[in-house]
Amino acid sequence: MADHQAAELFAPLAAACETAKSAHKEFSKVVRRSGVVTSAPNPVGLFVSTLEGYLAKGGDANLAAVASLDLSLSFNNDYDDPEVAYKLLQAVMHRLKDCAVSQATMDRLGDDAETLFGNWKIPEIEKQKGNRSRMMTLVEESILIAPPGLKTEFSTLHSALMKQRRDSRMKLVGWGVIIAIIAVPIVLSNSKKTSSYSSSTASDTYRSSTTSANKPFTPDYSTTSNNSIHVVPPTPVDTRSEVKPLPGVGQSLNRSELRYCIFQGKRLDLLRSLAFTDAAVSSFNALVSDFNGRCANFRYRQNDMDQVKSEAASKTSQFMTEASTIAKGW
């Protein structure tokens, strides 16, 4: 009798797993878009709510773990989608952490989660061979969300890439010194023959707008008694601060406001992978809504955009830390 009741209790969860498999393409789309949460559209929402209902009614947590692992591995093995397999298994492990699951089962889930994460991330990194900067960005992102057992391995990979970059820069510096030794006498020789300088003009154009503005740059040269050239440095005008733009559409953003939009977009990209619970997804969606209200449609000067993108390219680690801090508050 007890076995019959256990089977009846488990039947809806088994059916939800089969539904997920039969609709695996839609399941994958929903996981990427909404995460593995109760509020996600079906078939993901159906699976999560059924799993939680089974556990709430006193169902066998070990049996739930095995069924969920089977579903997760089917996405990796049968549908070649390790990303969804990993995210699914991570979400299940989060829900099982307070249940009566045997240590052996949890160890198995943890080991398979590490394997799935490697299956997902390693090919992405390998595809960027030849683009060390992009590889480093992907490795840094992986360190942030990797299972504890893999963080050391990805950190070691990151250190190796850092060393390669340093070695490459040292070679470039070496060539730079050689070029400088050759070029400096030529420059000094030419400076004696030149008696006048022309100022350059930079044209900055607002994107999504017909408005343009020219900002002439006129260097201030003063000649000393020994005929050397002294360039007066420009006065710093940008504090590299982030300022939230006011809500609205089609506004012209200054550099500080543009910096907020670009940097916040980077943080949101990272936060998307850190929302595993309904509360976290709700908090993430609130951030996205606020971001869209300020940064979905705006105008900017091209040189401001170039500068901010250049800054963002060197701040991946900072964005990771900031995203992690935000996620801890969810």
One Martini backbone bead per residue (centre of mass of N, CA, C, O) as a GRO file, in nm:
protein
  330
    1MET     BB    1   0.058   0.062  -0.021
    2ALA     BB    2   0.298   0.251   0.009
    3ASP     BB    3   0.406   0.212  -0.281
    4HIS     BB    4   0.154   0.318  -0.424
    5GLN     BB    5   0.162   0.604  -0.303
    6ALA     BB    6   0.446   0.676  -0.403
    7ALA     BB    7   0.377   0.646  -0.704
    8GLU     BB    8   0.151   0.860  -0.715
    9LEU     BB    9   0.331   1.097  -0.615
   10PHE     BB   10   0.549   1.064  -0.856
   11ALA     BB   11   0.400   1.081  -1.131
   12PRO     BB   12   0.401   1.393  -1.196
   13LEU     BB   13   0.712   1.420  -1.213
   14ALA     BB   14   0.755   1.218  -1.439
   15ALA     BB   15   0.573   1.370  -1.642
   16ALA     BB   16   0.733   1.639  -1.641
   17CYS     BB   17   0.993   1.515  -1.757
   18GLU     BB   18   0.869   1.413  -2.023
   19THR     BB   19   0.772   1.688  -2.121
   20ALA     BB   20   1.051   1.817  -2.135
   21LYS     BB   21   1.166   1.623  -2.348
   22SER     BB   22   0.945   1.667  -2.574
   23ALA     BB   23   1.010   2.001  -2.514
   24HIS     BB   24   1.323   2.086  -2.532
   25LYS     BB   25   1.333   2.348  -2.698
   26GLU     BB   26   1.146   2.516  -2.516
   27PHE     BB   27   1.293   2.468  -2.254
   28SER     BB   28   1.557   2.609  -2.336
   29LYS     BB   29   1.442   2.888  -2.395
   30VAL     BB   30   1.329   2.941  -2.110
   31VAL     BB   31   1.587   2.914  -1.946
   32ARG     BB   32   1.738   3.150  -2.089
   33ARG     BB   33   1.507   3.366  -2.030
   34SER     BB   34   1.392   3.272  -1.708
   35GLY     BB   35   1.473   3.018  -1.589
   36VAL     BB   36   1.452   2.792  -1.296
   37VAL     BB   37   1.122   2.864  -1.229
   38THR     BB   38   0.797   2.889  -1.141
   39SER     BB   39   0.737   3.154  -1.331
   40ALA     BB   40   0.791   3.003  -1.567
   41PRO     BB   41   0.720   2.886  -1.843
   42ASN     BB   42   0.616   2.641  -2.017
   43PRO     BB   43   0.772   2.355  -1.898
   44VAL     BB   44   0.932   2.471  -1.653
   45GLY     BB   45   0.717   2.551  -1.444
   46LEU     BB   46   0.599   2.267  -1.419
   47PHE     BB   47   0.847   2.126  -1.308
   48VAL     BB   48   0.901   2.301  -1.055
   49SER     BB   49   0.619   2.277  -0.921
   50THR     BB   50   0.622   1.967  -0.906
   51LEU     BB   51   0.874   1.935  -0.735
   52GLU     BB   52   0.777   2.107  -0.494
   53GLY     BB   53   0.520   1.940  -0.440
   54TYR     BB   54   0.658   1.672  -0.381
   55LEU     BB   55   0.828   1.771  -0.139
   56ALA     BB   56   0.591   1.894   0.033
   57LYS     BB   57   0.451   1.587   0.049
   58GLY     BB   58   0.705   1.386   0.115
   59GLY     BB   59   0.890   1.311  -0.088
   60ASP     BB   60   1.156   1.157  -0.232
   61ALA     BB   61   1.450   1.323  -0.264
   62ASN     BB   62   1.624   1.111  -0.411
   63LEU     BB   63   1.425   1.062  -0.643
   64ALA     BB   64   1.419   1.355  -0.739
   65ALA     BB   65   1.720   1.370  -0.805
   66VAL     BB   66   1.732   1.145  -1.017
   67ALA     BB   67   1.519   1.260  -1.213
   68SER     BB   68   1.664   1.532  -1.259
   69LEU     BB   69   1.931   1.419  -1.362
   70ASP     BB   70   1.816   1.275  -1.608
   71LEU     BB   71   1.715   1.532  -1.742
   72SER     BB   72   1.981   1.681  -1.756
   73LEU     BB   73   2.143   1.462  -1.922
   74SER     BB   74   1.963   1.474  -2.174
   75PHE     BB   75   2.063   1.758  -2.262
   76ASN     BB   76   2.359   1.669  -2.297
   77ASN     BB   77   2.338   1.387  -2.461
   78ASP     BB   78   2.078   1.429  -2.664
   79TYR     BB   79   2.082   1.775  -2.711
   80ASP     BB   80   2.346   1.939  -2.681
   81ASP     BB   81   2.289   2.111  -2.375
   82PRO     BB   82   2.484   2.204  -2.116
   83GLU     BB   83   2.366   2.467  -2.013
   84VAL     BB   84   2.084   2.363  -1.932
   85ALA     BB   85   2.180   2.127  -1.763
   86TYR     BB   86   2.323   2.298  -1.548
   87LYS     BB   87   2.094   2.493  -1.463
   88LEU     BB   88   1.902   2.272  -1.374
   89LEU     BB   89   2.082   2.133  -1.158
   90GLN     BB   90   2.132   2.381  -0.981
   91ALA     BB   91   1.834   2.434  -0.909
   92VAL     BB   92   1.784   2.161  -0.776
   93MET     BB   93   2.005   2.177  -0.557
   94HIS     BB   94   1.884   2.425  -0.418
   95ARG     BB   95   1.610   2.274  -0.339
   96LEU     BB   96   1.769   2.021  -0.182
   97LYS     BB   97   1.947   2.136   0.060
   98ASP     BB   98   1.687   2.094   0.285
   99CYS     BB   99   1.683   1.798   0.230
  100ALA     BB  100   1.672   1.435   0.251
  101VAL     BB  101   1.973   1.393   0.123
  102SER     BB  102   2.214   1.213   0.041
  103GLN     BB  103   2.550   1.242   0.015
  104ALA     BB  104   2.589   1.071  -0.236
  105THR     BB  105   2.390   1.227  -0.412
  106MET     BB  106   2.520   1.508  -0.386
  107ASP     BB  107   2.793   1.425  -0.501
  108ARG     BB  108   2.685   1.346  -0.777
  109LEU     BB  109   2.567   1.618  -0.853
  110GLY     BB  110   2.830   1.779  -0.825
  111ASP     BB  111   2.998   1.627  -1.036
  112ASP     BB  112   2.802   1.673  -1.278
  113ALA     BB  113   2.805   1.980  -1.268
  114GLU     BB  114   3.103   2.012  -1.343
  115THR     BB  115   3.086   1.869  -1.615
  116LEU     BB  116   2.871   2.054  -1.744
  117PHE     BB  117   3.025   2.317  -1.719
  118GLY     BB  118   3.261   2.229  -1.897
  119ASN     BB  119   3.088   2.163  -2.152
  120TRP     BB  120   3.001   2.464  -2.180
  121LYS     BB  121   3.272   2.653  -2.148
  122ILE     BB  122   3.519   2.537  -2.299
  123PRO     BB  123   3.421   2.568  -2.596
  124GLU     BB  124   3.389   2.876  -2.581
  125ILE     BB  125   3.689   2.933  -2.529
  126GLU     BB  126   3.817   2.776  -2.774
  127LYS     BB  127   3.683   2.957  -2.999
  128GLN     BB  128   3.893   3.209  -2.899
  129LYS     BB  129   4.133   3.144  -3.039
  130GLY     BB  130   4.338   3.438  -3.081
  131ASN     BB  131   4.149   3.582  -2.845
  132ARG     BB  132   4.257   3.667  -2.549
  133SER     BB  133   4.056   3.872  -2.438
  134ARG     BB  134   3.802   3.694  -2.468
  135MET     BB  135   3.902   3.456  -2.303
  136MET     BB  136   3.932   3.612  -2.035
  137THR     BB  137   3.639   3.694  -2.008
  138LEU     BB  138   3.522   3.404  -1.996
  139VAL     BB  139   3.686   3.310  -1.752
  140GLU     BB  140   3.586   3.524  -1.552
  141GLU     BB  141   3.289   3.443  -1.572
  142SER     BB  142   3.334   3.148  -1.481
  143ILE     BB  143   3.441   3.200  -1.196
  144LEU     BB  144   3.181   3.326  -1.082
  145ILE     BB  145   2.983   3.046  -1.162
  146ALA     BB  146   3.140   2.824  -1.064
  147PRO     BB  147   3.197   2.558  -0.918
  148PRO     BB  148   3.402   2.512  -0.657
  149GLY     BB  149   3.577   2.275  -0.799
  150LEU     BB  150   3.654   2.489  -1.060
  151LYS     BB  151   3.786   2.760  -0.979
  152THR     BB  152   4.086   2.681  -0.983
  153GLU     BB  153   4.108   2.603  -1.283
  154PHE     BB  154   4.019   2.880  -1.396
  155SER     BB  155   4.236   3.044  -1.249
  156THR     BB  156   4.475   2.907  -1.387
  157LEU     BB  157   4.397   2.989  -1.673
  158HIS     BB  158   4.404   3.293  -1.620
  159SER     BB  159   4.706   3.307  -1.544
  160ALA     BB  160   4.812   3.205  -1.816
  161LEU     BB  161   4.691   3.437  -1.985
  162MET     BB  162   4.835   3.665  -1.837
  163LYS     BB  163   5.120   3.574  -1.907
  164GLN     BB  164   5.093   3.592  -2.211
  165ARG     BB  165   5.032   3.896  -2.215
  166ARG     BB  166   5.290   3.993  -2.080
  167ASP     BB  167   5.487   3.871  -2.284
  168SER     BB  168   5.374   4.027  -2.526
  169ARG     BB  169   5.426   4.313  -2.411
  170MET     BB  170   5.731   4.287  -2.381
  171LYS     BB  171   5.783   4.264  -2.682
  172LEU     BB  172   5.657   4.537  -2.758
  173VAL     BB  173   5.845   4.708  -2.588
  174GLY     BB  174   6.104   4.627  -2.726
  175TRP     BB  175   6.024   4.742  -3.004
  176GLY     BB  176   5.969   5.030  -2.902
  177VAL     BB  177   6.262   5.099  -2.831
  178ILE     BB  178   6.385   5.059  -3.107
  179ILE     BB  179   6.207   5.265  -3.255
  180ALA     BB  180   6.282   5.508  -3.078
  181ILE     BB  181   6.586   5.516  -3.144
  182ILE     BB  182   6.529   5.572  -3.447
  183ALA     BB  183   6.308   5.813  -3.436
  184VAL     BB  184   6.413   6.050  -3.263
  185PRO     BB  185   6.626   6.178  -3.453
  186ILE     BB  186   6.418   6.237  -3.675
  187VAL     BB  187   6.234   6.425  -3.515
  188LEU     BB  188   6.453   6.633  -3.436
  189SER     BB  189   6.527   6.704  -3.724
  190ASN     BB  190   6.241   6.802  -3.813
  191SER     BB  191   6.199   7.029  -3.594
  192LYS     BB  192   6.409   7.231  -3.724
  193LYS     BB  193   6.225   7.265  -4.002
  194THR     BB  194   5.984   7.354  -3.820
  195SER     BB  195   5.762   7.657  -3.777
  196SER     BB  196   5.470   7.514  -3.796
  197TYR     BB  197   5.127   7.455  -3.677
  198SER     BB  198   4.840   7.250  -3.702
  199SER     BB  199   4.525   7.214  -3.621
  200SER     BB  200   4.297   6.991  -3.505
  201THR     BB  201   3.974   6.829  -3.600
  202ALA     BB  202   3.689   6.714  -3.422
  203SER     BB  203   3.404   6.514  -3.506
  204ASP     BB  204   3.095   6.504  -3.328
  205THR     BB  205   2.833   6.256  -3.334
  206TYR     BB  206   2.512   6.199  -3.304
  207ARG     BB  207   2.336   5.937  -3.250
  208SER     BB  208   2.021   5.932  -3.369
  209SER     BB  209   2.114   6.205  -3.522
  210THR     BB  210   2.162   6.527  -3.698
  211THR     BB  211   2.342   6.626  -3.490
  212SER     BB  212   2.633   6.843  -3.472
  213ALA     BB  213   2.979   6.878  -3.335
  214ASN     BB  214   3.254   7.095  -3.311
  215LYS     BB  215   3.595   7.033  -3.165
  216PRO     BB  216   3.848   7.220  -3.145
  217PHE     BB  217   4.201   7.140  -3.141
  218THR     BB  218   4.444   7.354  -2.972
  219PRO     BB  219   4.751   7.359  -2.930
  220ASP     BB  220   5.001   7.473  -2.693
  221TYR     BB  221   5.286   7.639  -2.808
  222SER     BB  222   5.613   7.678  -2.663
  223THR     BB  223   5.922   7.847  -2.703
  224THR     BB  224   6.228   7.801  -2.606
  225SER     BB  225   6.563   7.884  -2.602
  226ASN     BB  226   6.630   7.564  -2.697
  227ASN     BB  227   6.391   7.478  -2.907
  228SER     BB  228   6.189   7.338  -2.742
  229ILE     BB  229   5.888   7.155  -2.691
  230HIS     BB  230   5.585   7.268  -2.526
  231VAL     BB  231   5.309   7.096  -2.388
  232VAL     BB  232   5.001   7.180  -2.286
  233PRO     BB  233   4.797   7.037  -2.085
  234PRO     BB  234   4.496   6.937  -2.048
  235THR     BB  235   4.206   6.977  -1.886
  236PRO     BB  236   4.036   6.799  -1.686
  237VAL     BB  237   3.674   6.676  -1.747
  238ASP     BB  238   3.678   6.366  -1.652
  239THR     BB  239   3.576   6.143  -1.374
  240ARG     BB  240   3.451   5.857  -1.435
  241SER     BB  241   3.156   5.864  -1.385
  242GLU     BB  242   2.831   5.758  -1.274
  243VAL     BB  243   2.514   5.847  -1.430
  244LYS     BB  244   2.187   5.851  -1.410
  245PRO     BB  245   1.954   5.868  -1.618
  246LEU     BB  246   1.678   5.982  -1.707
  247PRO     BB  247   1.384   5.900  -1.779
  248GLY     BB  248   1.369   5.805  -2.129
  249VAL     BB  249   1.355   5.909  -2.478
  250GLY     BB  250   1.611   6.037  -2.681
  251GLN     BB  251   1.844   6.118  -2.521
  252SER     BB  252   2.127   6.313  -2.441
  253LEU     BB  253   2.428   6.178  -2.347
  254ASN     BB  254   2.667   6.187  -2.146
  255ARG     BB  255   2.941   6.025  -2.040
  256SER     BB  256   2.836   5.941  -1.757
  257GLU     BB  257   2.566   5.823  -1.861
  258LEU     BB  258   2.686   5.625  -2.064
  259ARG     BB  259   2.847   5.466  -1.859
  260TYR     BB  260   2.609   5.346  -1.710
  261CYS     BB  261   2.479   5.189  -1.945
  262ILE     BB  262   2.722   5.009  -2.017
  263PHE     BB  263   2.792   4.896  -1.733
  264GLN     BB  264   2.508   4.786  -1.659
  265GLY     BB  265   2.491   4.589  -1.893
  266LYS     BB  266   2.725   4.412  -1.795
  267ARG     BB  267   2.603   4.337  -1.521
  268LEU     BB  268   2.341   4.203  -1.631
  269ASP     BB  269   2.476   3.973  -1.786
  270LEU     BB  270   2.582   3.840  -1.522
  271LEU     BB  271   2.316   3.825  -1.348
  272ARG     BB  272   2.154   3.623  -1.521
  273SER     BB  273   2.337   3.371  -1.397
  274LEU     BB  274   2.234   3.439  -1.072
  275ALA     BB  275   1.923   3.353  -1.116
  276PHE     BB  276   1.758   3.087  -0.921
  277THR     BB  277   1.521   3.246  -0.803
  278ASP     BB  278   1.234   3.415  -0.776
  279ALA     BB  279   1.353   3.656  -0.623
  280ALA     BB  280   1.591   3.703  -0.816
  281VAL     BB  281   1.427   3.746  -1.074
  282SER     BB  282   1.271   3.990  -0.970
  283SER     BB  283   1.519   4.169  -0.921
  284PHE     BB  284   1.629   4.157  -1.207
  285ASN     BB  285   1.378   4.272  -1.354
  286ALA     BB  286   1.391   4.548  -1.212
  287LEU     BB  287   1.662   4.632  -1.333
  288VAL     BB  288   1.579   4.609  -1.630
  289SER     BB  289   1.348   4.813  -1.622
  290ASP     BB  290   1.520   5.054  -1.536
  291PHE     BB  291   1.719   5.041  -1.770
  292ASN     BB  292   1.515   5.072  -2.006
  293GLY     BB  293   1.407   5.357  -1.908
  294ARG     BB  294   1.714   5.488  -1.966
  295CYS     BB  295   1.876   5.287  -2.213
  296ALA     BB  296   1.710   5.204  -2.481
  297ASN     BB  297   1.704   5.524  -2.587
  298PHE     BB  298   1.973   5.712  -2.737
  299ARG     BB  299   2.216   5.969  -2.745
  300TYR     BB  300   2.554   6.019  -2.893
  301ARG     BB  301   2.888   6.044  -2.889
  302GLN     BB  302   3.132   5.874  -3.041
  303ASN     BB  303   3.375   5.943  -2.852
  304ASP     BB  304   3.230   5.854  -2.596
  305MET     BB  305   3.180   5.560  -2.672
  306ASP     BB  306   3.473   5.478  -2.721
  307GLN     BB  307   3.572   5.540  -2.435
  308VAL     BB  308   3.377   5.359  -2.272
  309LYS     BB  309   3.448   5.090  -2.410
  310SER     BB  310   3.743   5.096  -2.326
  311GLU     BB  311   3.688   5.087  -2.024
  312ALA     BB  312   3.515   4.824  -2.014
  313ALA     BB  313   3.738   4.622  -2.120
  314SER     BB  314   3.902   4.666  -1.820
  315LYS     BB  315   3.628   4.578  -1.613
  316THR     BB  316   3.540   4.282  -1.567
  317SER     BB  317   3.614   4.227  -1.271
  318GLN     BB  318   3.441   4.453  -1.154
  319PHE     BB  319   3.168   4.349  -1.260
  320MET     BB  320   3.177   4.081  -1.112
  321THR     BB  321   3.183   4.195  -0.825
  322GLU     BB  322   2.923   4.364  -0.846
  323ALA     BB  323   2.733   4.131  -0.920
  324SER     BB  324   2.785   3.960  -0.669
  325THR     BB  325   2.688   4.172  -0.463
  326ILE     BB  326   2.400   4.193  -0.566
  327ALA     BB  327   2.322   3.886  -0.545
  328LYS     BB  328   2.359   3.863  -0.231
  329GLY     BB  329   2.086   4.052  -0.188
  330TRP     BB  330   1.861   3.829  -0.292
   0.00000   0.00000   0.00000
